[in-house]
Amino acid sequence: MGWTRGRTVGRGSTATVSVAASESSGTFAVKSCKLSQSKLLQREQKILSSVTCPQIVSYKGCDISMENGQVFYNIFMEYVPGGTLVDAVRAHGGALDEPVIGIYTRQILLGLEYLHSIGIVHCDIKGRNILIGPSGAKIGDLGCARQAALMEDEAALMVGTPLFMAPEVARGEEQGYSADIWSLGCTIIEMATGKAPWESNYSGDPVSFLYWIAYSGELLPEFPGVLSEEAKNFLSNCLRRNPAERWTATQLLEHPFMKKFSSCSHQLAKEIHSNSNSNSKSNSNSPTSVLDQGIWSCVDVYQTEERSCLCSSPEQRIRELSSSSAMGTWRLEKNWITIRGGH
């Protein structure tokens, strides 16, 4: 299709995200990189093009373009007129009400149930990768996603964002469907508190901190006190250190906490979205769209490098996850990056 690239709204180590438009498709997002460096983006395109689910940002196509004498590989994605889940939490004063948490959690679960049913592990569920549109929450950014059948061959290339990683992933042991469920539990904590899980436990040393998360026995992130007992029980079935004991997405959708939201109407989701927008401050730091600069400003922080975690021991893996030499002084909120396998 003929299309026009607009302003660049995000830039990583190899890929950029731009506003784009065409007469036939209207406005959409395009993620691009040089064709010679497009191996990871082509893998993302292959996975994204196989997905058709209302709770996952949809694929619009791909092409190769010649611009300013250079050849680019491009993938086109759905425009989501809302922002990220992190932005929604901030717009509501740093925490979402439990009914809103329940509605968004159910929608994320529906997306995960679908992905898992077709053999895909997302590998990086967190607030920044959930987009909020008029119909509610949609899972975005499948750049870390993997085919579950290939996970055993890619065991050394486990990916994701350290604070949201399941303990077994931090140790480099396995990264299956249950790891997505752990990350969902961490995202619920993020929705309820406006903070990353484990934040109150951080002592200042990232290596010791990650080692503690990976090997702390039965210790779990602190459950938000504002949640009901029913919600806490739901959370306890997500955050079990033994991956075999975590509930599946299908089981969690049958939990009493989720059942009460099963009849949530499309109109109610619209009302939540409308209230979120009305509560947002009108400035450049409060984005209202997946295409706005504010949402993609985290790219250089969270996705600075496309790198593999080829570590010969759990200790070396933990040191790799905690290292951030390009960032300077390590700080909890800003220096966690999304680790992506490059091979």
N, C-alpha and C positions, 0 to 999 in steps of 0.2 A: 504494500500500500504506500501511497505517497504521504509523507508526513514532514512536519517542520519541528526542529529542535528549538526549544526555548532556553531559558537561563539554566545554568548549572546550579543545583541546590544541594549537592553533596559530592564529596570526593574522597575516595579511599586510596589505597596504595596503587591499585591498577584500574579500578572501575569508578565511573562517575554516574550520578543520577541526575537526570534533567527533566524539566517540564517538556512535554511534547504535545502536538495536536495534529489532527488530520480532519478533512471534511467528513469522512465516513465514520470516524471513531470518536471525534471530539477530543477532549483532553485526557491524557494518560501519562504515566511515568515511563521513562526509558532508562534502562541501566546499560551502560556501555563501557567497553574497554578496547584496546588495540587488539586486532585479530590475532596477532602473534602472542598475546598474553591472555588469551580468552579460555584457557582450559577449564578453569574453575567456573567461569560464567556459563560455559556451554554445559557443564555438569548441572548447574542450577537450572538452566533452561530445560534440560531433559527431564528433570524431576517435576518442575513446575508445570510443564506442558502435559504431564500425565495426571494432573490433579484437577478435579471438578467438584467443588464443595462450596456451599454458600458461606461457610465459616473460614475460608482460606482465600487470601487475595488471589484474584484470578489472573491467568496468563492470557495475554492478548496477541502474542506472536513474536517473531524475531526476524532480523535481517542483517545483512552486511552492507555497510555504507562507506562511501569514499568522501572524506571531508578534509579540506585543507591539505590534500596530498597524502592523507593517511587512511588506512583501511580499519574500520571499526566493526566489532561484533555487538549487536544490540538486542536486548530482550525488552518487550513491552508488557507493562503490568497495569492492573486496574487502578484507577484513581479512587482513593478512599477519603472522603471529605470530612475527616474528623481529627486526626492526630493519633498519637500513641497512647497506650494505657497509662504510661508515666505522666503524660500531659493531662489526662483526665483526672488522675489522682491529685496533681498539683492544682488543677482548676477547682477541685472540691476541698481545698484547704489542707491537703496532705494526707487524706484518708477517704476512702469510699464507704458509704453506708453498706451494711450487710446485704440488703436486698439487691443492691447494684453489684456487689461482689458475687452474689449467687448467680445473677443473670449472666454476667460476663464469664464466670467460671464454667457455666453450663455450655455457653457457646464455644469457648476454647476446647472443652472436652469433646464436643461434637466434631470439631475439626481434628482433634487428636485421634478420636475413634476412627474417623475416616482414613487418616494417614496410616494408622496402624493396620487397618483392614486391608490396605493395598501394599503393605510391606515396607512402609517408609517411617523412619525415625527422624523427628525434626531436629533434635540435638541442641537447640538453643532457645527454648521457651523462656521468655522473660517479658517484663512490661514493655520494653522498648521494641519488641518484635510482635506486639499485639496492636493492631490498628482499630480505631473506633470510627464506625460510620453510622449512617442513619438506622441501619438494621441491627447495630450492636457491634460485638467484637469479632475481628477476623485475624487469623494467624497470618503473619507476613514473614518475609526474609527466610527463604529456604536455602540460603547459601551454605549452611552447615548440614543440611539434610542428607541422609544416607539411606540406601537400600538395606534393610535389615539382613537380607541374605548375604550381603557383602561385608557385614560388620566384622566377622571373624577374620577375614583377610585384611581388614583395615584397623585391627585392634590397636596398633601403635599410633593411629591417626585420630584418636578421640578428640572431639571438638566441643566448643561451647564457651560459656562465660563462667569463670571459676566460682563466683558466689552462688550461682544457680545450679552448679554441677552436683550430681549425686555422688556420694562418697566413693562408690566403685569406679566412677568415671575419673575422679581426681586421682585415684590410685592407678589408673590405666588398666583396669581389669576387664571391664565390659561396658557397652553403651547400647542398651536395648530399649524397648518400649517403656520399660519401667523407669528409665532415666528421665524420660519426658514427664512422667507422672511426678517424680520428685521435683523437677523444675516447676511444674504447675503449682505444687504446694508452696514453693518459694515465692511464686508470683502472687499467690493469695496473700501471703504475709506482706508483700510489697503493696498490694491494693489496700490492705487494712491499716498499714502503718506509714506508708510513704517512704519506707526505708528498705534497703536490701536485707535479706536474711543474714543472720550472724553479726550484723553491724555492731550490736552492743557488746559483742565478745572480742572485737578486734583489739589486739594489744600493741600494734605498731610494727610487728615483724611479719611480713607477708609469708615468708617461708614457713615459720613456726605456725602461723595461723592456718595455712592450707593443710599442713601436716596434721594439725589438731582436728580440722574438719574431716579429713580422710580417715583418721585412725582413732577417733574419740569414742569408740565403743558404742554405747546406746544413746549418746548425747544427740539431741535434736535442736534445730533452731527454736527460739522461744516463740510459743504460740501467742498471738495478740490477745490481750485480756478483753478487748472490746467484742470479740466474737462470742456468739452463743455456744452453749455446750454442743448443740447439734453440728454447728459449723466446725468446732474444734474436733469433734469426732470424725467428721469428713476429712479434715486436714491430717489427722493422725493416720488415716489410711493411705494418704499420699506420701507422707514423710516417715517411712520405715526404712531403717538403714539396710536391712536385708532386702534386696530388690525382688526376691521371690515372694515376699510377704506384702508387697504393695498391691493395691487393687488395680485392676485394669481400667481403661477409660470406660468401657461398657459397664463394668461393675459400679464405678463411681456415679455414672448417670442414673443408676437405680438407688443410690443412697437417698435417705429421706430428705437431706438438705437440698439435693438436686431436684427431687420429685416435685417440691413445691413451686419450682420455677419452670416445670415442663410445659405449663400452659401459658407462659409469659407471652403476651401478644406482641406482634410487630409494632403496634402503636405504642406500647409501653417502652420498648427499646428506643423508639423515636423520641419519646418524652425525655428519657435519660440523656440521649444525645443532645437534644435541644437545651436542656438545663445545663449540661456541661459547657456548651458553647456560650450560653448567657452568663455563666459564672467566670468565664475566661477574661483576663484583662486584654484589652485591645492594644497590643504592642508587638514588636517584631520578635520578642522572646516568648510569646505565647502562640505557637503555631496552631492553625485551624485546619490544616490539610497535610496529607502525606507528602505533598509536593513543596511545602513551605520550608524555608531554610532552617527554622528552628528544630524541626524533626530530624533533619539530616546532619545537623551540626555535630552530632555524636559520632559520625562516621570515622573521623580522624582519631577520635579517642578510643572507641570501642572496636574499630575494625582497621587499625592502622596497618597491620601486617597480615598477609595470607601466608601462614607458616604451619609446618607440620610439627607434631610433638613426638618425635622419634627418640624415645628415652629407653635406656636399657634397664632402668629400675624405677620403682614408684618414687623414690626419693629424688631422682633426677627429673622425673616428670613434674613433681610438685615445684621444684626449683624453676623449671621452665615456665610453668603456669604463673608463678609469682613474679617472674622477671619482667621488667618494663623499662629497659634502659633508655628508650627514646622519650620517656615521659618525665625523667627527672625524679623528684621526690615522690615516692609512692604514697597515694592517698586513697582511702577506701572508696569514695563515691565516684571518682573520676578516672582512676587508672586501671580498672579492670577492663581488659579487652576481650573481644571475641576471638578465640583461637580457632583457626581454620586449617584443616589438613590440606597440604598442597600437592599431594602425590596420589 
